[in-house]
Amino acid sequence: MDLKKPNYVQARDLIKGKSVLVTAAAGAGIGFAAATRAAEEGARAIVISDIHEKRLATAVEKLRDDSGLAAVFGKVCNVAVEDDVRALVDYAEERLSGVDILINNAGLGTSKRLIEMEDEEWYRVIDVTLNGTMRMTRCMMKIMKARGQGGVIVNNASVLGWRAQQEQAHYAAAKAGVMALTRCAALEATEFNVRINAVAPSIVLHPMLRKSASQALLEELEAKEAYGRAAEAWEVANVMLFLASDYSSYMTGEIISVSSQRA
Ligand SMILES: NC(=O)c1ccc[n+]([C@@H]2O[C@H](COP(=O)([O-])OP(=O)(O)OC[C@H]3O[C@@H](n4cnc5c(N)ncnc54)[C@H](O)[C@@H]3O)[C@@H](O)[C@H]2O)c1
């Protein structure tokens, strides 16, 4: 494997026959990559969700076409809205005849120095990133408990949950919260055979991020990586799929860093 130019991995039926729900999966990043890898790894049916209706419809078509899996469905959901979350989980339960794997990918970031931050921006980032993950996790846990067949939840945190970066106090606080939520919820969920873990990626560059962040900052972040490059979205998705699969049966409440950073 060339670490600078990694080969796309071969599927191994890691989650053969399982059903999967992924939030925020209509973008160009980790969410869609996770749904794609899930299809390649043998998922029997997938619901992808996103706040963006038009992009979601396109993503459903693309995932069906690329993977050859017919059982791909889409449902709009803003994870910051409790009614949306309930409607999404109900829809996925019905469409998939039970959700085996939930991938909580939704998260929102902006860049702002703390002394310039208005409450509104702080709350918006926390509400989507931390509260959204909590809402999805809480709703899914209740349903998995009632169904009595176990399940797996994989959350998307960030290395910023551990590390400092200027202009990221709100996002880093939210991701540290996602890590704590993962650990605590996992303890409660073992009682009904549900495992909950998280990935903490460093940087994945994709067209949408390139458009919204400064080029200088992205180059600085890439330079911090020992590989001198950002991760491909599918490299993070692979770790999510490992956590979603029975290969990680002795792991719950864990956070895996997906990073080549030196510090
Ligand atoms: N890209 C990175 O470098 C990086 C690094 C560490 C962690 N992460 C985390 O990975 C996750 C995915 O980020 P990504 O950059 O790979 O992009 P992505 O393509 O996986 O996700 C972006 C999608 O999220 C959707 N979205 C935004 N707000 C939403 C909401 N309120 N409800 C539902 N969907 C919503 C957008 O419409 C978009 O389609 C996020 O949680 C992010 O914080 C990303």
The ligand as an SDF file (V2000), in Angstrom:
LIG
                    3D

 44 48  0  0  0  0  0  0  0  0999 V2000
  -14.0360   16.6480    6.6540 N   0  0  0  0  0  0  0  0  0  0  0  0
  -13.2000   16.6360    7.6830 C   0  0  0  0  0  0  0  0  0  0  0  0
  -12.0310   17.0130    7.5810 O   0  0  0  0  0  0  0  0  0  0  0  0
  -13.6820   16.1130    9.0230 C   0  0  0  0  0  0  0  0  0  0  0  0
  -12.7360   15.9060   10.0480 C   0  0  0  0  0  0  0  0  0  0  0  0
  -13.1770   15.4250   11.2750 C   0  0  0  0  0  0  0  0  0  0  0  0
  -14.5180   15.1630   11.4870 C   0  0  0  0  0  0  0  0  0  0  0  0
  -15.4070   15.3890   10.4750 N   0  0  0  0  0  0  0  0  0  0  0  0
  -16.8070   15.1110   10.7380 C   0  0  0  0  0  0  0  0  0  0  0  0
  -17.2570   14.2130    9.7700 O   0  0  0  0  0  0  0  0  0  0  0  0
  -18.6570   14.4040    9.5280 C   0  0  0  0  0  0  0  0  0  0  0  0
  -18.8810   14.5050    8.0380 C   0  0  0  0  0  0  0  0  0  0  0  0
  -18.2230   15.6330    7.5150 O   0  0  0  0  0  0  0  0  0  0  0  0
  -17.6890   15.7110    6.0360 P   0  0  0  0  0  0  0  0  0  0  0  0
  -16.8620   16.9670    5.9830 O   0  0  0  0  0  0  0  0  0  0  0  0
  -17.0240   14.4460    5.6400 O   0  0  0  0  0  0  0  0  0  0  0  0
  -18.9820   15.9630    5.1350 O   0  0  0  0  0  0  0  0  0  0  0  0
  -20.1850   14.9960    4.7100 P   0  0  0  0  0  0  0  0  0  0  0  0
  -20.3220   15.1030    3.2370 O   0  0  0  0  0  0  0  0  0  0  0  0
  -20.0310   13.6540    5.3090 O   0  0  0  0  0  0  0  0  0  0  0  0
  -21.3990   15.7140    5.4220 O   0  0  0  0  0  0  0  0  0  0  0  0
  -21.9240   16.9300    4.9340 C   0  0  0  0  0  0  0  0  0  0  0  0
  -23.4480   16.7620    4.8090 C   0  0  0  0  0  0  0  0  0  0  0  0
  -24.0520   17.0790    6.0650 O   0  0  0  0  0  0  0  0  0  0  0  0
  -25.3270   17.6150    5.7800 C   0  0  0  0  0  0  0  0  0  0  0  0
  -25.8570   18.3300    6.9320 N   0  0  0  0  0  0  0  0  0  0  0  0
  -25.4670   19.5410    7.3910 C   0  0  0  0  0  0  0  0  0  0  0  0
  -26.2170   19.9060    8.4460 N   0  0  0  0  0  0  0  0  0  0  0  0
  -27.1060   18.8960    8.6700 C   0  0  0  0  0  0  0  0  0  0  0  0
  -28.1520   18.7000    9.5990 C   0  0  0  0  0  0  0  0  0  0  0  0
  -28.4500   19.6310   10.5110 N   0  0  0  0  0  0  0  0  0  0  0  0
  -28.8610   17.5480    9.5350 N   0  0  0  0  0  0  0  0  0  0  0  0
  -28.5890   16.6170    8.5920 C   0  0  0  0  0  0  0  0  0  0  0  0
  -27.6200   16.7590    7.6710 N   0  0  0  0  0  0  0  0  0  0  0  0
  -26.8880   17.8890    7.7030 C   0  0  0  0  0  0  0  0  0  0  0  0
  -25.0510   18.5340    4.5820 C   0  0  0  0  0  0  0  0  0  0  0  0
  -26.2230   18.8200    3.8550 O   0  0  0  0  0  0  0  0  0  0  0  0
  -24.0510   17.7000    3.7750 C   0  0  0  0  0  0  0  0  0  0  0  0
  -24.6960   16.9470    2.7600 O   0  0  0  0  0  0  0  0  0  0  0  0
  -19.0560   15.6140   10.3570 C   0  0  0  0  0  0  0  0  0  0  0  0
  -19.6000   15.1920   11.5820 O   0  0  0  0  0  0  0  0  0  0  0  0
  -17.7360   16.3090   10.5800 C   0  0  0  0  0  0  0  0  0  0  0  0
  -17.7470   17.1180   11.7290 O   0  0  0  0  0  0  0  0  0  0  0  0
  -15.0230   15.8490    9.2500 C   0  0  0  0  0  0  0  0  0  0  0  0
  1  2  1  0
  2  3  2  0
  2  4  1  0
  4  5  1  0
  4 44  2  0
  5  6  2  0
  6  7  1  0
  7  8  2  0
  8  9  1  0
  8 44  1  0
  9 10  1  0
  9 42  1  0
 10 11  1  0
 11 12  1  0
 11 40  1  0
 12 13  1  0
 13 14  1  0
 14 15  2  0
 14 16  1  0
 14 17  1  0
 17 18  1  0
 18 19  2  0
 18 20  1  0
 18 21  1  0
 21 22  1  0
 22 23  1  0
 23 24  1  0
 23 38  1  0
 24 25  1  0
 25 26  1  0
 25 36  1  0
 26 27  1  0
 26 35  1  0
 27 28  2  0
 28 29  1  0
 29 30  1  0
 29 35  2  0
 30 31  1  0
 30 32  2  0
 32 33  1  0
 33 34  2  0
 34 35  1  0
 36 37  1  0
 36 38  1  0
 38 39  1  0
 40 41  1  0
 40 42  1  0
 42 43  1  0
M  CHG  2   8   1  16  -1
M  END
$$$$
